């Protein structure tokens, strides 16, 4: 039963109605239970009266006397539950709708798409772009499928009919999914801005005082890199996206880089896709300019790992009046800084019950000067915090135990042996500087002199070629090179680079042959480097612009960066972001953006579980996510509804397994109390209107 409002001769009235379906009929009918009266006479004068009246009636309470006879009575007054007789065929084909199981997790996903502002955004985009297909529907199918059962785009579209209410209409043009990816790529900033605006409007807002940034990469099942697009002068105007680079997973295939910004709750702020050969440190300024600056944040502290800690990046942030908090490589620090780190003076120590030091830290201040891209200089002061942790020290010793034993064997020279390829690779970082310098042909003094002479001759000839006398001034004037001359010089430059590359490769191969002998490699090792490596085990160094921030707060904030690695694991594991089965650069970028939206929903579900109190952190649990993403995925896949005869439905009860128990925990967090009874389609529709997620 439900409360219905209707007009009669210009006046609004309320009545109690009920939908029903006759046996053997597929059409729903409505019958009037009773007329309640005129709305203005029943109302208490408040503008939300009708909404409150309907909510109270659904919850079994009567806001007005006229509804008293129809609300749920106490169980002592009504001990007999309403019985419904359903007939099931024993043999033959079951009728449509009998025992068919459908997915209902989109109840939660739809609420997030709506409350994050994405539903409204894509409706506006569709209207203004005059798009004819169901843009929002395609977005939903891709994002929901990525969370529940991640597959290729085409396979994901086949999941449409697995939902109780299919998202896309039958017969729609499924190839429009690729047009959808184009729209997503073109509106990336609007997508992240809509999510950000919605989260800032929450009761507790959004904490963007610290923004964490890191870079990961995703591989493709292809063999060849994408080629760069060149103009007529041979200048790169667009880099190929899928290129070989430093793969985080040590894979040989082409990759793309992805920079991710995340807030303190572990919720993505935005992502940026880069070519696979782009190094991590070179992504920060572009990602910040294109993703974070449009958000309009007044000030934030940029927090990242040591791979992003470059003077150029720090200068950019200082110039933009933003803060930074980054780890810095001790190995790449100057000798003065390394000596200061190892000095015992100034450390504040924390000891255990036995009196052993478990943690120590200290700080100092340094002035730095850096140059911006436009050539101007920036001078700034930073705080340097260094700390040592016994837990980190033991972990590092354990990780390098086998390698340390190998180094000791080399150092003692007890016997001669042949090194393996992996041992040779691991020892290279400890070679003497002069040995490493010899690998690079450009460091050869003879080669340099020869190159200078060659360059001088080339320059002289080119000057003659490029200059002609000017009759008016008697001074030579430049002439433009012909295309043939440009091509010749480009070919010469390319050939020289190839020659140097092959020469370096040959020298490296020759050195590795020498390093196979343990007696020879011992003489090539810089043992001071080895000792420094051992001495700095357990030490970490952090630099920050926040001069007044407490040392322990600086260390604690940096440790939160661990969460971003957790998000990368979720993308690569639960959401199966890679391998990527797309080739168009815009489609690849859109794929990453939609995976980030799916990751955002997962992160928000985890936070909901924490804030609702349904999941508690265990003792000693350093990084508490609420519930593992894989468990959330399994639980939501268990959120199913069975269709029964006479248009009745029943939620599948699976509290006997872990997925069912986790599902119940998730539903409790959202205040969804699903009973073990039969439901009507109208009641399921009512659930969609009642759920709130933010």
N, C-alpha and C positions, 0 to 999 in steps of 0.2 A: 504494500500500500504506500501511497505517496500523496503529498499535498499539492493540489493543482490550482493555479490561479487562472480565472477566465473573466471575460467581459460580458456584461449583459446591460444593454441600453446605456452604454457609456460608464457604467459603474463596475468596479473590480470586486469579484467575489472569490472565496476560497471553498474548495470541496475536497473530499477524500476519495481518491480513485484507486483502482487496482488493475493491473494488466494480467491477462490470463490467456491460455491457449487451449482450444477445444481438442478433444481426442481425435487424432487422425488429420488435424488441420495444421498447416504450416504458417497460418496468419495469426498474428497476435491481436487480441481484442481487449477493449477497455470497458470496465463497468464502474459506475459511480456508487460508492459506499454510502456517503451522506454529504449533504450541503452544510458547510460550517457557518456561512454568513458573509456579510459585507466586510471587505478588508479594512475599511476605515473604522468600523465599529469594533473589530477584533484587535486591531493594532494598539500597542502601548505608546505609540507616538515616536518611537525610535526608528531611524532610517533602515536599520538592519533587522527589523522585526521578522520579516518573512524568512530570511536566512536562518535566524535563530530558531524560529518555529520549526522549520524543516529539520535542522540539526538535532534539536531536542526530541522530535518525534522518531527520528532514526535511532536515537539512543534509548528509546523506550520511556521517554518522559513527556508529560502533557503540559505545554506552556499555557494552554487555554482549557477551560472546563469541557468544551465541546469534544476534545480529543480523549478525554479520560477513558471512555469505554473501549478505545481501540489501541491503547498502549499495552506493552508487555506487562502482565501481572506477575506478582510474586509466585515462585515455584510451588509454594504451598497451596496456592489457589488454583494452579493449573499443572497438575502432575503428569498429565498425558501429553506427550509431544505430538505435534501435527504429523500425520502419517501420509505418505504419498506412495501409491502403488505404481511400480514401473515393471513393464513386461520386457523380457529379453528372449530372443529366439535361441532355442537349443541347437538347432542345426540350420544349415543353409547360410546364405550371405547375411551378415549383420547390416542393418540399415545405416545409412549415413548418420554420423554423429554418435554412434554407439561405441563407447570405450575408446574413442580416439583421443590421444593425449596431445595437448598443445602447450607451447611455451608461453609463460605469463610474466617473465622477468621484465618485459618492456614496460610494465606498470611503473617500476622504479626508474628505468632509463628515460621514459617519456617525461616524467616529472623533472628530472635533471635538465633535459634539453629545454624544457619550458622555463624553468626558474633561472637557468644560466643565461637566458636571453637569446638563445640560439634559434628557437622556433620563430620568434618575432623577427630576428635578423634575416633569416632565409626567406621568410614570407615577403619582407620588404624588398630584398634583392630580386626575388622572382617577379614581383609586380613591376618594379622599375626597369628591369631588364627584359620584360615581356616574355619570360620563359614559359613555355607551354607545358613542359613535363613536371612531374611531382618532385621538385628539387629537395624539399625537406624530407620527403619519403626516402629518397636515395641516400641522403645523409644519415638518416636513422638506421637504415638497413646495414650500411657499412660500419657505423660506430657500434651498434648493438651486436652485430656479428663478430666484430673484433674482440669484444669483451667475452662473449659466450663461446664461440667456436671459430677462432681466427683461421681464415682461408684466403685464397685469391679473391679478387673482386668478383669475378664471374661466379665462383663457387658460393660466395657469400650471398649473392642475389638469389640463389636457389633456396636459401633458408627462409625466404619471405613467407611462405605458406606454413612454416612450422609454428608461427605465432597464432595465438587464439584469434586475434583480429589481424589479418595480413596487413602489412604496412603499405605495400604497393598494390595497385589494382591489377587484376588479371588482364593480360594482353598488352600491358604497357611496353614500350620500347626499352629493353634492358640495356641497349648500347648507350643510352643516355647517361649511364654511370660515368662514362669518360668525359662527357660534357660537365657533369657534376664536379669532377676533379678539377677541371679548368676553373670553374666558379670558385671553388675552395681556395685554389692557389691565388686567384686574383683578389680575394677578400681575406687574406690571412690576418692582416692587422685588425680588421673589423671583428673577426672571430675572437681573437685574444682580448680585444678591448671589451667586447660584450661580456665575456666571462669575468673579466676583471671588475667591471662595473657592478655586475650582479653580486659578486663575492664581497665587494666593499659595502654593499647595501645590507649585508647580513647584520644580525643583531650584534655580533662581536666584530664585524668588519673584517678587514684583511690586513695582516701584518706584513708590510713590505719594507720594513726598516732594514732588513737583511735580504739580499737577493743572491742566491747561490747559482753558480754557473759552472758547467763542465761540458766536455765534448765527447761523444762516442761516435761509432760508425757502424754502418750496416752493409752487408755484402750482397752481391748479385751472383746468380748462377750463369755468368757469362765469362768469356775468355779475353775479349779485347776491350781496351779502354775506349771511352767516347773521344772522338777527335774534337779539337778546338775549331771554332769558326773564325776564319781570318778575313781581313779585308784585302783589297787589291795590293796594298803595300806590305802584306804579310804580317800585319799587326793583329794580335788576338782581340777580337771584339766580343767573343763569348766563349768561356771555358767549357770544355766537356765536363759533365757532372760525374759520370761513373768512371773513376780513375783509380789506379793502384796507389796505395799510400800505406801509412803505418796502421795496419789492421789491429784493433784491440783483441781480436780473436786469433791472430796469427794465421789468417787465411790468405791464400795467394790471389784470390779473385779481386776484381775492381770493387771499390767501395764508394759510399758517400759519407761525408761527415755531417753530424747534426749537433748543434749547440743547443743546450736546454737551460733555461732560466727557471728557478723554482723558489717559492717562498718558504717561510719557516715552518709551515704546516705540511710541507712536502707536496704542495699543489703546484703544477706547472703554471708558469707565467707566460711563457712563449717559447717557440723553437725557431731555429733558422737552419736551413739546409745548405751545405757547402760542397764543392768538389772534393773527391776522395783524396787528392794529393795536397790539400791545404792543411798546413800544420795547425795544431790547436791554438797556439798563441796568437796567430794571425786572424782568428775568427772573432775575437772579443769585441773589437771596436765596431765592426760592421754589424754584428748581432745586436749590440747595445743601441746603435744608431737607428736600426731598422725595426727593432722589436720593442725595446724598453722605452726609448725616448718618446714614442707616440702615446705611451700610457699616461704621461704627464705627471709622474711621481716627483714630488718636491726634492727629496733627497733619500738616497738609500746607500747602504754599505755593500759593496761588491765583494763577494767571498768566493774564492776559487783555489784550486790546487797550484802547486809550484810551476806546472807547465804553462800556466797563464800569467805568471809573474814576470813581466818584462817591463823595462823602464818606459817604453813607449805606451804600454797599456796604463801604467800608473800615471804618467803625465796626462793622458787623455782624461782619466777620471778626475784628477785634481783640477784640470782646466774646466771640466763640466760641473765642478763643485759637488762631486759625489765622493763618498768615502770608499776605502778598500780595506780588506783583511785577507791576506793571502799567505800561504806557506811559501817559503823560499828555500831553494836547494842549498844545503850546507856545502856540498862539494863545489858549487860554482861561486861560493862566497870568497872574498879576498882572504889572504893569509892572516891579516889582522883580526878579521871577524872570527875566523876559525879558532885562533888562539884564545880569543875572548870567550868563546863558547866552552872551551875545555878548562878554562880557569875556574877553580872552585869558589873564588871570591864572589860574593853578591848573591849566591843562590839561596832561595828560601826553600827549606827542606820539609817534607812530610814523611814521618816514619811510622812503621807498624808497631805492634805491641812488643816485638823483639828488639826494637831499636834500629832496624834496618831502613835505609832510605828507600821509599817506594815511589816518590815523586819529588821533583825539584824544578824551580823555575826562577828566572830573573829577566830584567829588561834593560834597555838602554835607548838612547835617541840618536838619530843620524839626520844630517841635512843632505838632500840630494838635488841634483839638477838634471833636467831632461829636456829634450828638444821635441816640439810638436811637429806634425806633418807639414805645417806651413813654414817651418824654420824658426819660429819663435821659441824662446827658452822658458821653462817653468822651474822655479825653485820651491821646494817644499820640505817639510820636516816630517819624519816618520818615527814611529815607535817600533823597536825590534824586541820581540819576546822569544826566548829560547827555553825549552823545557825538556826534561828527561823523565821517562816513565819506565819503571821496572818491568811492567807488563809488556810494553813495546820492545824493551831490550831483550827479554826472554823470547819473544816471538821472532825477532830478527835473528837471534842466535840459532833458534830452531830452524828457521828457513835457510840459513847459510851454513848449517853445521857440516853438511856433506862437502860443500865448497871449501870451507875452512880447513877440513882434513886434507883435501887435495892440495891447498896452498902450503900447508905444513910439510907435506911430502916433498913438494918442490923445493921449499926453503931449506930443508935438512939435507937434501941431496944424498939420501941413503942409497938410492939405486937409480939406474937409468931406465926409462920406459917411454913408450910412445903415447902421445896425447890423442884423445878422440876429437872429432869435429866439434862436439858440444863443449868440451873443455877448452879448446882453442878459442871458441867464440866467447866464452865466459871470462877468459883471462885478458882479452884485448883491452879492456878499460884500464888495466893496470900497467900497460906497456909504457916505457919511457917516452917522454914528449918528442925527443929527437927521432925515435923509431917511428912514431906516428906521422911526424912531419915528412919523413922520407917517402911515405906512401903517396903524397900529393905531388905530382910533377910540377905544379905551379910554384912550389917552394924551392925548386932546383935553382941554384945561383947561375949555373951555365945556361939553363933553359931560359931563365929570366933575362939574362944579358942578350941571349939570342933573340928572345921575343921582342926585347926593347929595340934591338937593331932592326928586326923585321918590321916592327911597328913604325920605326923612324923612316925606313925606306918607303914603306907603304904610305905613310903620312905625307912624305915629300912628293911622291908621285901623285898622290891624290890631290895635294895642294895645287900641283901643276895642272892636273886635270880640271880642278874645280874653279881655278881662277883665270880670268882673262883681263888684259889691261883696259882700264877705263880711260878713254881719250880725254875726257874733261878734267879728270883729277890726276891722271897718270898713275892711279893706284889700282891694284888688281881687284876685280869684283868676282863674287862667287857665281858659279853656274850650277844649275840643278843636275843631279845625276840622272842618267837615262835609266829606264827600267832594266835594261840589260846589265848595267853596272851595279844596280842595286841587287839584282838576282845573283850576280857573280860574287859580290861581297858577302851576301847572306850565305851562299854556298860555302865560301871559304871559312866563314865563322863557324858554320855547322860542322864542317870537316875538322877544324881545329879542336872543337869541343869533343867530337867523337874520338880524335886521336888521344887527347888527354884522358878521356874516360877509359879507353882501352889500355893506356899505359898504367893508369892507377890500378885497374883490374889485374893486370899482369904482375905488378909489384905486390899487390895484396895476396895474390895466389902464391908468389914466391916466398913471401913472409910466412904464410900459413904452412908451407912445406917445411920451412926452417923450424917453426914452432912445434912441429910434431915430435921433435927430440926434446926430452925434458931437460937435458944439460944445456942445450942452446937457449930454450925459452927462459931459463932461470936468469941468464945474463941480460935478457931483454926487459925484464920486469922492474918497474920502479917500486921498490919495497916500501918507500915512504908512503906511496899511494895506498898500499895494502894496509899499512899500520893506521893511516887516517880512516880508512874504511872501517876497521875494527873499533877504533877509538870513538867514532861517532854513532855507534849502534845505540838505538834508543833515544837519540836526540832529534828534536824537531825545532824548526825556526819559523816564526811568523812575523810578517811585517804588516803594519797597519797605519792608516791615517788618523785613527782615533786615539789621540795622544792622552786623553783623560780616561780612557776605558781601563778598567781593572784587568790585571794580568790573567787572573783565573777566568774572567768573563771572556777575554779574547780567546783563550784556549778552548773554553766550552763552546763558544760560537763556531770556531773553526771545526770542531768535532761534528757539528751538525751537518757539515758538508757530506758526511757519510750517507745521508739520506738520498742524495742525488744518485749515488751508485746503486742504491736500492731501487730507484725508479728506472734506471737503465736496465737492471736485471728484469724488472717487470715487463718493460717494453720488449726485450729480446726473448723472454721466457713465456710468461702468461699471455701476452698480446701478440707474440710471434711477429714482430714488426719486420724481421728479416728471415729468409731472403726476400727481396722485393721483386715481384714479377711485373715490373713496369719498365718502360724505356724512355718515355717522354719526360724531360726534366720537370716540367710543370706538374705532371701527374705524380712523379716521385715526391715532390715537395708536398703536394696535397695529401698523399698517402701518409707522410710523416705528421702532417697537421692533424689529420683525423685520428691517427694513433695517439697523438698528444691529448685530444679531446677524450678518447676512451680512457687514457691514463688519468685524466682529471676526474672522471666519474669514479674510477676505482679508488683514487686517493680520497675523494669526498665520502665514499662509503666507509672507508677505513676510519676517517675522522668522526663520522656519525656514530660508529660503533664505540669509539673512545668517549666522545662527549655524552653519549646516552648512558654510559655506565654499564652497558651490556657485556663489554669485554674489559677485563682488568689486566694491567701489566703485571707480569710475574716478577718475583724478587730477583734482583740482579740483571733484569732485562734492560740493556742500555738504550737500544733503539726500539721503541714500541710503536708498531704500525696499526694496531687494532686487530687485524686478522690478515693472515697471509693472502696475497692476491690469488694464488691457486685455489685456496679454500673458498674464497669469495666466488670465483668462477664456477667451481663445482656446486656450490650452494645455489647460485642463481640458475644453473642448469636444472636443478631439482625443483624449481618453482614452476610447477606444471598443473594444468587443469584438465580434468577428464570430462568429455561431453557425453551426456547420457540421454536416453529417450525423453520425450516430452519437453525437450529444450532445457533440461536441468543440467547443472554442472557441479563438479565436486573437485576440490583441491586435493591433489595427491598427498597423502601423509607418508613421510619418510623419516620419521624421527628415530627409526631404528638404526640408521647409519649416520656417519659423520656429516655428510652433505646435508641431510635432513635436519640434523641438530643445528648446524651452522645457519641454514636457511631460517629456522625458527628464531635464532639470535638476531639475524638481520631484520626480519619482520618486526620483532619486538622493538628494535632501535627506532623504527619508523612509526611505531604505534599501530601496526596492522595486526589486528586480532582475527585471524581466520579460524572459523569454527569447523568442527567435523560434522558438516551437514550439507544439504543440497542448496545450491545457489541458483538464482535466476540471472539471465543476461543483464537485466536492469540493475541488479545488485553489484555485478561486476563493473558496470559502467559507473556506478556510484563510488566505487573504490577509487577509480581514477580521479574523481573530483575531490576526494577527501585527502589523498596523500600529500604531504608537504615534506620536502627534503632539505631545504636550506634553512 
